[in-house]
Amino acid sequence: KVCFLGNPDRQRAKFINSLLTKGIPIDVYGHQWENFVKHPLCTTNTAVFGDEYWKTLSRYRVQLNIMRIHNEDSHNMRTFEIPGIGGIMLAPRTTEHLSFFKDQVEAFFYSSLDECCQLIHHLLSIKDSESKTIRHNARSASISKGYSYKQRSEVALNEILDSYSKFLKDS
């Protein structure tokens, strides 16, 4: 099955509803999804946190990552959380996603609703052994490329310090 963990907004709900209309069953987790999605193929669940969050992510064959409008050609927290737990991430094809993970090896990326549907059908139909390989690839890439929160925070801190240093030199 497919899951999406995150809170609803109009854009996310529209995408989820479009997938449901195309016959894709989805379980969503977050606050007040029942106010945004009412479809027999959708199960709405409350938000999950801590260990339950990680257990939920790892339980599904496909973990959908839907970007918010302010992350359009970028990435978000799920970009690292899903592969880091050994999940099969299906996310928008963005410049940053493609720089972090190998498409159709460590994660899967879509450019349209139709392509997303095709990838979901493909991922739901693969053998368990292939699923395990993808999950292993995702987790291995996350570890070897330094995508933990600690390591990503260090990258962000260094960029801030570099920018601040340049600002001081220019002042």
N, C-alpha and C positions, 0 to 999 in steps of 0.2 A: 504494500500500500504506500501511498504518498502522504507525507506530513508537512505541515508548515508551522513553525514555532515563531510567534511574534504577534504583536498587537495589530488590530485592523486599522485601516484607513480606507478612504474611498478607492484609491488606486489599487491597493492590495486586494480589497474585496472584489473589485471589478475583474481582476486577473483570476482570482479563485473562482468566481462565478462563471467566467468564460471557460475555465477548465472543466468545471462541473457540467456545464451545458454540453460539452464535448464527450461526456461520459466518464470522466476521470474521477474516481472516488478519492476524497481527501479528508484527512483528519487535521483540524486546525486547533492550535493551543494559544490562548491569549485572553485578554480582558474583553468581554462583550462581543465576541464574534457572532453570537446569536442575533445581535442587532444588525448585522451586515450581510449574513449569509443564511438563507433558509432553502435548503435543497436536500432531497433524500440521500444523495451520495456524499453529503458532508456531515461529519461528526464534529460538533463544537465542544471544546474542552477548556477548562480554566487554564490560566498560565501555570507553568511548572518552573520550579527553581531548584538550585542545588543539585544533589544527586539525582533527583527525579527528572530534572532537565536533561542530564546526560543520558540517563537510562531511556528516556523517551526518544531522544535523537537516534540512539543506537538500535532501537526496536524496529525501525522502518527501513524498507528497501530503498526508498528515495526521500531525501530531505530537500524540500524546495526552499530556495533563497530568493525572496522578492525584495528588490532594492526599493528604498524610498526615493522620492524625486531628488532630494539633495545629494544622493550618492550615485547619480545617473551613470557615469562612466568610471566609477570608482570601486569601492568594496565596502563591506560592513563587518560587524562582529561575526556573523554567521559564516563569512568567507573563511575564517580560520577555525571556528568552533566545529563545524560539521566535518571537515576532513580530519581535524585534530582528534575527534572521537572515533574516527574510522568510518565515517558515514559517506554515503554517496550523494554528493551535493549536485543539485541541478540549479544553476544560477544564470542570470543574464550574462551574455557575452560582453564583457567590458574590457577595456585596455588593461586595467589592473588585475582582474581575474585571470586573464591570459598570461600576465607576467608572473603570477604566483603558482599556477597549476597547469599541468599539461592536459589539454582538452581530450576527453574520452579515454584518459589513462588514470588521472588522479581526481578529476572532477568532470562534470558535463556542463556545457554552456549552450544557451539558446538565444536566438535573435528575434524570435517571433512566437506568438502563441501556438501556431501550427508546429513549429520546430520543437517547442516545449512538449507538446502532446506526443509527437513522434518519439522523442527521447524517453518520455515516461513509459510509453508502451514497450519500447525496446528494453529499458531497465527492469521493468516488471516481468519481462519474459526470459531474461537470461538465467542460466543455470546458477545454482548456489556457489559453485566453484569459481565462476567468473565474478560473481558479486564479492566473494571473499578476496579475490585478487585486486579488484578495484578498491575495496576498503583498505587493504594492506598498502596499496600504492598511495592512497590519500593520507593515511596516518604516517607512513614513512616520509613522504614529502614534507609534511607539517613539522616533523621532528628534525629532519636533516637540513631544512631551510630556515629553521629558527622562527617558527610561527607561533610560539607560545605567547601568552599575554605578557610575561616578563620580558621576553626578547623583543616583542613588538613595541612595548613601552620604552625600552632602551633606544630603539630606532627613532621613535617619536621624540624622546628627550634630546638625543643628539641633533636632530634636525632643528629643534627649538633653540638649542644652545648655539648651533652654527648660525642660524638666522640672527640671533641676538648679538653674537660676536660681530657679524657683518654690519648690523645696525650701529653698533658702537663705533666701528671703524669709520663709517660714513657720517657719523654725527660730528 
